[in-house]
Amino acid sequence: MKRKSLKAAAVAAVAGGLLFAGIQPAQAAQAVYHYESLGTCSQAAGRYAQSAAIEQYCTVDTYINGVPYRWRLMVNF
């Protein structure tokens, strides 16, 4: 009986250690979309916000000659 309780305690310690180590359970699917205008990205974000969680809202992804060229939208479903 004592051996079973030691094994259970060891399993609980390992499981607790994994949680504190930052290992998280499976998360929702994430999608990354790219747009060539901020207006288009904002419209898409509005549509996705109705059914999903916006992870990162219309962030400049690419610059050309110091001018924003492409925006990134990250969505969790």
PyMOL Python script that loads the backbone (N, CA, C, O; Angstrom):
from pymol import cmd

cmd.read_pdbstr("""\
ATOM      1  N   MET A   1       0.826  -1.194   0.000  1.00  0.00           N
ATOM      2  CA  MET A   1       0.000   0.000   0.000  1.00  0.00           C
ATOM      3  C   MET A   1       0.867   1.252   0.000  1.00  0.00           C
ATOM      4  O   MET A   1       0.560   2.238  -0.671  1.00  0.00           O
ATOM      5  N   LYS A   2       1.952   1.195   0.764  1.00  0.00           N
ATOM      6  CA  LYS A   2       2.828   2.357   0.848  1.00  0.00           C
ATOM      7  C   LYS A   2       3.492   2.639  -0.498  1.00  0.00           C
ATOM      8  O   LYS A   2       3.718   3.794  -0.859  1.00  0.00           O
ATOM      9  N   ARG A   3       3.801   1.577  -1.230  1.00  0.00           N
ATOM     10  CA  ARG A   3       4.445   1.724  -2.540  1.00  0.00           C
ATOM     11  C   ARG A   3       3.515   2.442  -3.519  1.00  0.00           C
ATOM     12  O   ARG A   3       3.975   3.271  -4.304  1.00  0.00           O
ATOM     13  N   LYS A   4       2.198   2.134  -3.484  1.00  0.00           N
ATOM     14  CA  LYS A   4       1.239   2.792  -4.368  1.00  0.00           C
ATOM     15  C   LYS A   4       1.132   4.278  -4.046  1.00  0.00           C
ATOM     16  O   LYS A   4       1.047   5.102  -4.957  1.00  0.00           O
ATOM     17  N   SER A   5       1.137   4.630  -2.763  1.00  0.00           N
ATOM     18  CA  SER A   5       1.015   6.039  -2.400  1.00  0.00           C
ATOM     19  C   SER A   5       2.275   6.809  -2.795  1.00  0.00           C
ATOM     20  O   SER A   5       2.185   7.982  -3.156  1.00  0.00           O
ATOM     21  N   LEU A   6       3.443   6.175  -2.734  1.00  0.00           N
ATOM     22  CA  LEU A   6       4.677   6.826  -3.177  1.00  0.00           C
ATOM     23  C   LEU A   6       4.655   7.045  -4.685  1.00  0.00           C
ATOM     24  O   LEU A   6       5.087   8.087  -5.179  1.00  0.00           O
ATOM     25  N   LYS A   7       4.145   6.046  -5.410  1.00  0.00           N
ATOM     26  CA  LYS A   7       4.051   6.177  -6.861  1.00  0.00           C
ATOM     27  C   LYS A   7       3.069   7.289  -7.236  1.00  0.00           C
ATOM     28  O   LYS A   7       3.349   8.075  -8.141  1.00  0.00           O
ATOM     29  N   ALA A   8       1.946   7.362  -6.569  1.00  0.00           N
ATOM     30  CA  ALA A   8       0.954   8.401  -6.835  1.00  0.00           C
ATOM     31  C   ALA A   8       1.528   9.786  -6.517  1.00  0.00           C
ATOM     32  O   ALA A   8       1.282  10.750  -7.242  1.00  0.00           O
ATOM     33  N   ALA A   9       2.291   9.871  -5.430  1.00  0.00           N
ATOM     34  CA  ALA A   9       2.908  11.148  -5.072  1.00  0.00           C
ATOM     35  C   ALA A   9       3.938  11.560  -6.120  1.00  0.00           C
ATOM     36  O   ALA A   9       4.046  12.741  -6.452  1.00  0.00           O
ATOM     37  N   ALA A  10       4.690  10.603  -6.640  1.00  0.00           N
ATOM     38  CA  ALA A  10       5.690  10.909  -7.660  1.00  0.00           C
ATOM     39  C   ALA A  10       5.011  11.378  -8.948  1.00  0.00           C
ATOM     40  O   ALA A  10       5.463  12.333  -9.579  1.00  0.00           O
ATOM     41  N   VAL A  11       3.929  10.707  -9.333  1.00  0.00           N
ATOM     42  CA  VAL A  11       3.193  11.102 -10.532  1.00  0.00           C
ATOM     43  C   VAL A  11       2.624  12.511 -10.365  1.00  0.00           C
ATOM     44  O   VAL A  11       2.691  13.320 -11.290  1.00  0.00           O
ATOM     45  N   ALA A  12       2.072  12.803  -9.205  1.00  0.00           N
ATOM     46  CA  ALA A  12       1.523  14.136  -8.948  1.00  0.00           C
ATOM     47  C   ALA A  12       2.619  15.195  -8.980  1.00  0.00           C
ATOM     48  O   ALA A  12       2.398  16.298  -9.479  1.00  0.00           O
ATOM     49  N   ALA A  13       3.791  14.875  -8.457  1.00  0.00           N
ATOM     50  CA  ALA A  13       4.897  15.834  -8.457  1.00  0.00           C
ATOM     51  C   ALA A  13       5.361  16.128  -9.875  1.00  0.00           C
ATOM     52  O   ALA A  13       5.629  17.281 -10.215  1.00  0.00           O
ATOM     53  N   VAL A  14       5.457  15.100 -10.699  1.00  0.00           N
ATOM     54  CA  VAL A  14       5.872  15.296 -12.093  1.00  0.00           C
ATOM     55  C   VAL A  14       4.831  16.124 -12.837  1.00  0.00           C
ATOM     56  O   VAL A  14       5.183  17.049 -13.569  1.00  0.00           O
ATOM     57  N   ALA A  15       3.556  15.801 -12.657  1.00  0.00           N
ATOM     58  CA  ALA A  15       2.484  16.542 -13.328  1.00  0.00           C
ATOM     59  C   ALA A  15       2.493  18.000 -12.876  1.00  0.00           C
ATOM     60  O   ALA A  15       2.336  18.902 -13.699  1.00  0.00           O
ATOM     61  N   GLY A  16       2.671  18.238 -11.598  1.00  0.00           N
ATOM     62  CA  GLY A  16       2.735  19.604 -11.090  1.00  0.00           C
ATOM     63  C   GLY A  16       3.937  20.344 -11.638  1.00  0.00           C
ATOM     64  O   GLY A  16       3.847  21.527 -11.969  1.00  0.00           O
ATOM     65  N   GLY A  17       5.052  19.658 -11.735  1.00  0.00           N
ATOM     66  CA  GLY A  17       6.255  20.275 -12.281  1.00  0.00           C
ATOM     67  C   GLY A  17       6.085  20.676 -13.730  1.00  0.00           C
ATOM     68  O   GLY A  17       6.586  21.720 -14.148  1.00  0.00           O
ATOM     69  N   LEU A  18       5.377  19.852 -14.511  1.00  0.00           N
ATOM     70  CA  LEU A  18       5.136  20.182 -15.914  1.00  0.00           C
ATOM     71  C   LEU A  18       4.264  21.420 -16.040  1.00  0.00           C
ATOM     72  O   LEU A  18       4.479  22.245 -16.929  1.00  0.00           O
ATOM     73  N   LEU A  19       3.284  21.555 -15.159  1.00  0.00           N
ATOM     74  CA  LEU A  19       2.424  22.737 -15.217  1.00  0.00           C
ATOM     75  C   LEU A  19       3.220  23.997 -14.897  1.00  0.00           C
ATOM     76  O   LEU A  19       3.045  25.025 -15.551  1.00  0.00           O
ATOM     77  N   PHE A  20       4.095  23.922 -13.890  1.00  0.00           N
ATOM     78  CA  PHE A  20       4.883  25.094 -13.529  1.00  0.00           C
ATOM     79  C   PHE A  20       5.993  25.366 -14.535  1.00  0.00           C
ATOM     80  O   PHE A  20       6.506  26.484 -14.585  1.00  0.00           O
ATOM     81  N   ALA A  21       6.376  24.390 -15.328  1.00  0.00           N
ATOM     82  CA  ALA A  21       7.428  24.573 -16.321  1.00  0.00           C
ATOM     83  C   ALA A  21       6.905  25.321 -17.546  1.00  0.00           C
ATOM     84  O   ALA A  21       7.683  25.651 -18.441  1.00  0.00           O
ATOM     85  N   GLY A  22       5.631  25.587 -17.600  1.00  0.00           N
ATOM     86  CA  GLY A  22       5.075  26.346 -18.709  1.00  0.00           C
ATOM     87  C   GLY A  22       4.494  25.491 -19.816  1.00  0.00           C
ATOM     88  O   GLY A  22       4.079  26.031 -20.841  1.00  0.00           O
ATOM     89  N   ILE A  23       4.449  24.203 -19.652  1.00  0.00           N
ATOM     90  CA  ILE A  23       3.833  23.353 -20.655  1.00  0.00           C
ATOM     91  C   ILE A  23       2.326  23.468 -20.485  1.00  0.00           C
ATOM     92  O   ILE A  23       1.783  23.195 -19.414  1.00  0.00           O
ATOM     93  N   GLN A  24       1.670  23.870 -21.545  1.00  0.00           N
ATOM     94  CA  GLN A  24       0.241  24.121 -21.476  1.00  0.00           C
ATOM     95  C   GLN A  24      -0.515  23.072 -22.279  1.00  0.00           C
ATOM     96  O   GLN A  24       0.041  22.456 -23.188  1.00  0.00           O
ATOM     97  N   PRO A  25      -1.775  22.873 -21.943  1.00  0.00           N
ATOM     98  CA  PRO A  25      -2.583  21.942 -22.724  1.00  0.00           C
ATOM     99  C   PRO A  25      -2.779  22.468 -24.147  1.00  0.00           C
ATOM    100  O   PRO A  25      -2.506  23.635 -24.426  1.00  0.00           O
ATOM    101  N   ALA A  26      -3.242  21.619 -25.020  1.00  0.00           N
ATOM    102  CA  ALA A  26      -3.447  21.998 -26.419  1.00  0.00           C
ATOM    103  C   ALA A  26      -4.326  23.239 -26.519  1.00  0.00           C
ATOM    104  O   ALA A  26      -5.298  23.390 -25.780  1.00  0.00           O
ATOM    105  N   GLN A  27      -3.971  24.113 -27.435  1.00  0.00           N
ATOM    106  CA  GLN A  27      -4.707  25.357 -27.611  1.00  0.00           C
ATOM    107  C   GLN A  27      -5.513  25.313 -28.896  1.00  0.00           C
ATOM    108  O   GLN A  27      -5.383  24.393 -29.704  1.00  0.00           O
ATOM    109  N   ALA A  28      -6.345  26.324 -29.064  1.00  0.00           N
ATOM    110  CA  ALA A  28      -7.153  26.424 -30.272  1.00  0.00           C
ATOM    111  C   ALA A  28      -6.251  26.651 -31.485  1.00  0.00           C
ATOM    112  O   ALA A  28      -5.105  27.078 -31.344  1.00  0.00           O
ATOM    113  N   ALA A  29      -6.765  26.370 -32.646  1.00  0.00           N
ATOM    114  CA  ALA A  29      -6.001  26.558 -33.876  1.00  0.00           C
ATOM    115  C   ALA A  29      -5.768  28.039 -34.125  1.00  0.00           C
ATOM    116  O   ALA A  29      -6.659  28.862 -33.913  1.00  0.00           O
ATOM    117  N   GLN A  30      -4.581  28.367 -34.571  1.00  0.00           N
ATOM    118  CA  GLN A  30      -4.242  29.757 -34.856  1.00  0.00           C
ATOM    119  C   GLN A  30      -4.007  29.916 -36.355  1.00  0.00           C
ATOM    120  O   GLN A  30      -3.391  29.065 -36.995  1.00  0.00           O
ATOM    121  N   ALA A  31      -4.500  31.004 -36.892  1.00  0.00           N
ATOM    122  CA  ALA A  31      -4.297  31.303 -38.311  1.00  0.00           C
ATOM    123  C   ALA A  31      -3.675  32.690 -38.429  1.00  0.00           C
ATOM    124  O   ALA A  31      -3.983  33.591 -37.648  1.00  0.00           O
ATOM    125  N   VAL A  32      -2.791  32.848 -39.422  1.00  0.00           N
ATOM    126  CA  VAL A  32      -2.153  34.128 -39.692  1.00  0.00           C
ATOM    127  C   VAL A  32      -2.531  34.553 -41.105  1.00  0.00           C
ATOM    128  O   VAL A  32      -2.331  33.811 -42.066  1.00  0.00           O
ATOM    129  N   TYR A  33      -3.079  35.758 -41.213  1.00  0.00           N
ATOM    130  CA  TYR A  33      -3.487  36.298 -42.504  1.00  0.00           C
ATOM    131  C   TYR A  33      -2.673  37.542 -42.802  1.00  0.00           C
ATOM    132  O   TYR A  33      -2.314  38.282 -41.887  1.00  0.00           O
ATOM    133  N   HIS A  34      -2.377  37.782 -44.077  1.00  0.00           N
ATOM    134  CA  HIS A  34      -1.618  38.955 -44.498  1.00  0.00           C
ATOM    135  C   HIS A  34      -2.458  39.780 -45.473  1.00  0.00           C
ATOM    136  O   HIS A  34      -3.142  39.233 -46.338  1.00  0.00           O
ATOM    137  N   TYR A  35      -2.395  41.104 -45.321  1.00  0.00           N
ATOM    138  CA  TYR A  35      -3.157  42.025 -46.168  1.00  0.00           C
ATOM    139  C   TYR A  35      -2.246  43.144 -46.637  1.00  0.00           C
ATOM    140  O   TYR A  35      -1.303  43.525 -45.944  1.00  0.00           O
ATOM    141  N   GLU A  36      -2.535  43.667 -47.823  1.00  0.00           N
ATOM    142  CA  GLU A  36      -1.708  44.734 -48.376  1.00  0.00           C
ATOM    143  C   GLU A  36      -2.247  46.127 -48.075  1.00  0.00           C
ATOM    144  O   GLU A  36      -1.654  47.119 -48.497  1.00  0.00           O
ATOM    145  N   SER A  37      -3.364  46.218 -47.352  1.00  0.00           N
ATOM    146  CA  SER A  37      -3.847  47.530 -46.911  1.00  0.00           C
ATOM    147  C   SER A  37      -4.407  47.406 -45.495  1.00  0.00           C
ATOM    148  O   SER A  37      -4.967  46.379 -45.113  1.00  0.00           O
ATOM    149  N   LEU A  38      -4.241  48.469 -44.741  1.00  0.00           N
ATOM    150  CA  LEU A  38      -4.730  48.478 -43.365  1.00  0.00           C
ATOM    151  C   LEU A  38      -6.252  48.409 -43.339  1.00  0.00           C
ATOM    152  O   LEU A  38      -6.830  47.774 -42.457  1.00  0.00           O
ATOM    153  N   GLY A  39      -6.899  49.052 -44.293  1.00  0.00           N
ATOM    154  CA  GLY A  39      -8.359  49.029 -44.349  1.00  0.00           C
ATOM    155  C   GLY A  39      -8.909  47.627 -44.544  1.00  0.00           C
ATOM    156  O   GLY A  39      -9.871  47.238 -43.881  1.00  0.00           O
ATOM    157  N   THR A  40      -8.308  46.868 -45.445  1.00  0.00           N
ATOM    158  CA  THR A  40      -8.741  45.499 -45.702  1.00  0.00           C
ATOM    159  C   THR A  40      -8.500  44.631 -44.470  1.00  0.00           C
ATOM    160  O   THR A  40      -9.337  43.802 -44.113  1.00  0.00           O
ATOM    161  N   CYS A  41      -7.354  44.825 -43.826  1.00  0.00           N
ATOM    162  CA  CYS A  41      -7.044  44.063 -42.618  1.00  0.00           C
ATOM    163  C   CYS A  41      -8.060  44.367 -41.516  1.00  0.00           C
ATOM    164  O   CYS A  41      -8.526  43.456 -40.831  1.00  0.00           O
ATOM    165  N   SER A  42      -8.400  45.633 -41.346  1.00  0.00           N
ATOM    166  CA  SER A  42      -9.371  46.027 -40.316  1.00  0.00           C
ATOM    167  C   SER A  42     -10.742  45.424 -40.580  1.00  0.00           C
ATOM    168  O   SER A  42     -11.417  44.976 -39.653  1.00  0.00           O
ATOM    169  N   GLN A  43     -11.160  45.411 -41.853  1.00  0.00           N
ATOM    170  CA  GLN A  43     -12.449  44.806 -42.189  1.00  0.00           C
ATOM    171  C   GLN A  43     -12.449  43.313 -41.876  1.00  0.00           C
ATOM    172  O   GLN A  43     -13.415  42.784 -41.326  1.00  0.00           O
ATOM    173  N   ALA A  44     -11.358  42.641 -42.232  1.00  0.00           N
ATOM    174  CA  ALA A  44     -11.265  41.206 -41.953  1.00  0.00           C
ATOM    175  C   ALA A  44     -11.274  40.954 -40.445  1.00  0.00           C
ATOM    176  O   ALA A  44     -11.904  40.005 -39.979  1.00  0.00           O
ATOM    177  N   ALA A  45     -10.585  41.793 -39.687  1.00  0.00           N
ATOM    178  CA  ALA A  45     -10.560  41.635 -38.227  1.00  0.00           C
ATOM    179  C   ALA A  45     -11.964  41.761 -37.657  1.00  0.00           C
ATOM    180  O   ALA A  45     -12.334  41.028 -36.740  1.00  0.00           O
ATOM    181  N   GLY A  46     -12.742  42.684 -38.195  1.00  0.00           N
ATOM    182  CA  GLY A  46     -14.125  42.843 -37.741  1.00  0.00           C
ATOM    183  C   GLY A  46     -14.956  41.601 -38.005  1.00  0.00           C
ATOM    184  O   GLY A  46     -15.773  41.201 -37.175  1.00  0.00           O
ATOM    185  N   ARG A  47     -14.743  40.989 -39.172  1.00  0.00           N
ATOM    186  CA  ARG A  47     -15.486  39.760 -39.492  1.00  0.00           C
ATOM    187  C   ARG A  47     -15.053  38.603 -38.594  1.00  0.00           C
ATOM    188  O   ARG A  47     -15.893  37.875 -38.065  1.00  0.00           O
ATOM    189  N   TYR A  48     -13.731  38.434 -38.421  1.00  0.00           N
ATOM    190  CA  TYR A  48     -13.237  37.322 -37.600  1.00  0.00           C
ATOM    191  C   TYR A  48     -13.603  37.498 -36.124  1.00  0.00           C
ATOM    192  O   TYR A  48     -13.815  36.513 -35.417  1.00  0.00           O
ATOM    193  N   ALA A  49     -13.675  38.729 -35.665  1.00  0.00           N
ATOM    194  CA  ALA A  49     -13.981  38.984 -34.251  1.00  0.00           C
ATOM    195  C   ALA A  49     -15.371  38.487 -33.865  1.00  0.00           C
ATOM    196  O   ALA A  49     -15.643  38.260 -32.686  1.00  0.00           O
ATOM    197  N   GLN A  50     -16.250  38.318 -34.850  1.00  0.00           N
ATOM    198  CA  GLN A  50     -17.599  37.829 -34.553  1.00  0.00           C
ATOM    199  C   GLN A  50     -17.613  36.350 -34.180  1.00  0.00           C
ATOM    200  O   GLN A  50     -18.519  35.893 -33.483  1.00  0.00           O
ATOM    201  N   SER A  51     -16.606  35.598 -34.645  1.00  0.00           N
ATOM    202  CA  SER A  51     -16.637  34.156 -34.403  1.00  0.00           C
ATOM    203  C   SER A  51     -15.334  33.599 -33.824  1.00  0.00           C
ATOM    204  O   SER A  51     -15.249  32.402 -33.550  1.00  0.00           O
ATOM    205  N   ALA A  52     -14.326  34.441 -33.635  1.00  0.00           N
ATOM    206  CA  ALA A  52     -13.030  33.962 -33.141  1.00  0.00           C
ATOM    207  C   ALA A  52     -12.385  35.040 -32.282  1.00  0.00           C
ATOM    208  O   ALA A  52     -12.897  36.155 -32.175  1.00  0.00           O
ATOM    209  N   ALA A  53     -11.267  34.698 -31.676  1.00  0.00           N
ATOM    210  CA  ALA A  53     -10.530  35.645 -30.839  1.00  0.00           C
ATOM    211  C   ALA A  53      -9.356  36.211 -31.637  1.00  0.00           C
ATOM    212  O   ALA A  53      -8.578  35.461 -32.227  1.00  0.00           O
ATOM    213  N   ILE A  54      -9.235  37.529 -31.651  1.00  0.00           N
ATOM    214  CA  ILE A  54      -8.120  38.173 -32.340  1.00  0.00           C
ATOM    215  C   ILE A  54      -6.900  38.097 -31.431  1.00  0.00           C
ATOM    216  O   ILE A  54      -6.911  38.640 -30.326  1.00  0.00           O
ATOM    217  N   GLU A  55      -5.864  37.434 -31.886  1.00  0.00           N
ATOM    218  CA  GLU A  55      -4.629  37.283 -31.111  1.00  0.00           C
ATOM    219  C   GLU A  55      -3.735  38.510 -31.291  1.00  0.00           C
ATOM    220  O   GLU A  55      -3.166  39.018 -30.325  1.00  0.00           O
ATOM    221  N   GLN A  56      -3.617  38.980 -32.531  1.00  0.00           N
ATOM    222  CA  GLN A  56      -2.796  40.156 -32.821  1.00  0.00           C
ATOM    223  C   GLN A  56      -3.498  40.938 -33.921  1.00  0.00           C
ATOM    224  O   GLN A  56      -3.753  40.416 -35.006  1.00  0.00           O
ATOM    225  N   TYR A  57      -3.805  42.186 -33.629  1.00  0.00           N
ATOM    226  CA  TYR A  57      -4.630  42.997 -34.526  1.00  0.00           C
ATOM    227  C   TYR A  57      -3.774  43.794 -35.505  1.00  0.00           C
ATOM    228  O   TYR A  57      -2.996  44.648 -35.077  1.00  0.00           O
ATOM    229  N   CYS A  58      -3.894  43.543 -36.784  1.00  0.00           N
ATOM    230  CA  CYS A  58      -3.327  44.333 -37.882  1.00  0.00           C
ATOM    231  C   CYS A  58      -2.003  45.020 -37.546  1.00  0.00           C
ATOM    232  O   CYS A  58      -1.939  46.242 -37.419  1.00  0.00           O
ATOM    233  N   THR A  59      -0.971  44.231 -37.408  1.00  0.00           N
ATOM    234  CA  THR A  59       0.372  44.719 -37.113  1.00  0.00           C
ATOM    235  C   THR A  59       1.171  44.774 -38.407  1.00  0.00           C
ATOM    236  O   THR A  59       1.087  43.868 -39.236  1.00  0.00           O
ATOM    237  N   VAL A  60       1.951  45.849 -38.577  1.00  0.00           N
ATOM    238  CA  VAL A  60       2.766  45.947 -39.793  1.00  0.00           C
ATOM    239  C   VAL A  60       3.760  44.796 -39.799  1.00  0.00           C
ATOM    240  O   VAL A  60       4.478  44.573 -38.824  1.00  0.00           O
ATOM    241  N   ASP A  61       3.791  44.077 -40.896  1.00  0.00           N
ATOM    242  CA  ASP A  61       4.619  42.894 -41.041  1.00  0.00           C
ATOM    243  C   ASP A  61       5.838  43.176 -41.919  1.00  0.00           C
ATOM    244  O   ASP A  61       6.917  42.629 -41.688  1.00  0.00           O
ATOM    245  N   THR A  62       5.658  44.042 -42.937  1.00  0.00           N
ATOM    246  CA  THR A  62       6.725  44.318 -43.896  1.00  0.00           C
ATOM    247  C   THR A  62       6.741  45.804 -44.241  1.00  0.00           C
ATOM    248  O   THR A  62       5.701  46.425 -44.461  1.00  0.00           O
ATOM    249  N   TYR A  63       7.935  46.346 -44.281  1.00  0.00           N
ATOM    250  CA  TYR A  63       8.141  47.728 -44.733  1.00  0.00           C
ATOM    251  C   TYR A  63       8.931  47.696 -46.033  1.00  0.00           C
ATOM    252  O   TYR A  63       9.799  46.843 -46.218  1.00  0.00           O
ATOM    253  N   ILE A  64       8.627  48.628 -46.931  1.00  0.00           N
ATOM    254  CA  ILE A  64       9.436  48.840 -48.134  1.00  0.00           C
ATOM    255  C   ILE A  64       9.804  50.318 -48.157  1.00  0.00           C
ATOM    256  O   ILE A  64       8.931  51.185 -48.201  1.00  0.00           O
ATOM    257  N   ASN A  65      11.099  50.596 -48.126  1.00  0.00           N
ATOM    258  CA  ASN A  65      11.611  51.973 -48.071  1.00  0.00           C
ATOM    259  C   ASN A  65      10.996  52.755 -46.911  1.00  0.00           C
ATOM    260  O   ASN A  65      10.691  53.939 -47.050  1.00  0.00           O
ATOM    261  N   GLY A  66      10.814  52.093 -45.771  1.00  0.00           N
ATOM    262  CA  GLY A  66      10.285  52.744 -44.579  1.00  0.00           C
ATOM    263  C   GLY A  66       8.784  52.939 -44.576  1.00  0.00           C
ATOM    264  O   GLY A  66       8.245  53.552 -43.654  1.00  0.00           O
ATOM    265  N   VAL A  67       8.101  52.436 -45.579  1.00  0.00           N
ATOM    266  CA  VAL A  67       6.648  52.589 -45.683  1.00  0.00           C
ATOM    267  C   VAL A  67       5.994  51.236 -45.424  1.00  0.00           C
ATOM    268  O   VAL A  67       6.414  50.234 -46.003  1.00  0.00           O
ATOM    269  N   PRO A  68       4.966  51.184 -44.560  1.00  0.00           N
ATOM    270  CA  PRO A  68       4.287  49.908 -44.318  1.00  0.00           C
ATOM    271  C   PRO A  68       3.728  49.332 -45.615  1.00  0.00           C
ATOM    272  O   PRO A  68       3.063  50.026 -46.383  1.00  0.00           O
ATOM    273  N   TYR A  69       4.009  48.058 -45.844  1.00  0.00           N
ATOM    274  CA  TYR A  69       3.583  47.407 -47.080  1.00  0.00           C
ATOM    275  C   TYR A  69       2.595  46.271 -46.834  1.00  0.00           C
ATOM    276  O   TYR A  69       1.687  46.051 -47.635  1.00  0.00           O
ATOM    277  N   ARG A  70       2.771  45.551 -45.730  1.00  0.00           N
ATOM    278  CA  ARG A  70       1.929  44.382 -45.479  1.00  0.00           C
ATOM    279  C   ARG A  70       1.572  44.337 -44.000  1.00  0.00           C
ATOM    280  O   ARG A  70       2.410  44.597 -43.136  1.00  0.00           O
ATOM    281  N   TRP A  71       0.284  43.995 -43.715  1.00  0.00           N
ATOM    282  CA  TRP A  71      -0.201  43.887 -42.346  1.00  0.00           C
ATOM    283  C   TRP A  71      -0.533  42.447 -42.027  1.00  0.00           C
ATOM    284  O   TRP A  71      -0.976  41.687 -42.889  1.00  0.00           O
ATOM    285  N   ARG A  72      -0.310  42.080 -40.767  1.00  0.00           N
ATOM    286  CA  ARG A  72      -0.546  40.705 -40.309  1.00  0.00           C
ATOM    287  C   ARG A  72      -1.676  40.701 -39.291  1.00  0.00           C
ATOM    288  O   ARG A  72      -1.729  41.542 -38.393  1.00  0.00           O
ATOM    289  N   LEU A  73      -2.575  39.741 -39.449  1.00  0.00           N
ATOM    290  CA  LEU A  73      -3.694  39.535 -38.524  1.00  0.00           C
ATOM    291  C   LEU A  73      -3.615  38.097 -38.025  1.00  0.00           C
ATOM    292  O   LEU A  73      -3.614  37.158 -38.821  1.00  0.00           O
ATOM    293  N   MET A  74      -3.550  37.928 -36.707  1.00  0.00           N
ATOM    294  CA  MET A  74      -3.478  36.577 -36.117  1.00  0.00           C
ATOM    295  C   MET A  74      -4.784  36.304 -35.384  1.00  0.00           C
ATOM    296  O   MET A  74      -5.245  37.108 -34.574  1.00  0.00           O
ATOM    297  N   VAL A  75      -5.368  35.148 -35.690  1.00  0.00           N
ATOM    298  CA  VAL A  75      -6.692  34.793 -35.164  1.00  0.00           C
ATOM    299  C   VAL A  75      -6.631  33.416 -34.529  1.00  0.00           C
ATOM    300  O   VAL A  75      -6.025  32.497 -35.079  1.00  0.00           O
ATOM    301  N   ASN A  76      -7.264  33.275 -33.362  1.00  0.00           N
ATOM    302  CA  ASN A  76      -7.425  31.968 -32.707  1.00  0.00           C
ATOM    303  C   ASN A  76      -8.861  31.510 -32.904  1.00  0.00           C
ATOM    304  O   ASN A  76      -9.806  32.231 -32.582  1.00  0.00           O
ATOM    305  N   PHE A  77      -9.012  30.317 -33.430  1.00  0.00           N
ATOM    306  CA  PHE A  77     -10.352  29.743 -33.633  1.00  0.00           C
ATOM    307  C   PHE A  77     -10.709  28.795 -32.527  1.00  0.00           C
ATOM    308  O   PHE A  77     -11.797  28.221 -32.534  1.00  0.00           O
TER     309      PHE A  77
END
""", "prot")
cmd.dss("prot")
cmd.show_as("cartoon", "prot")
cmd.util.cbc("prot")
cmd.orient("prot")
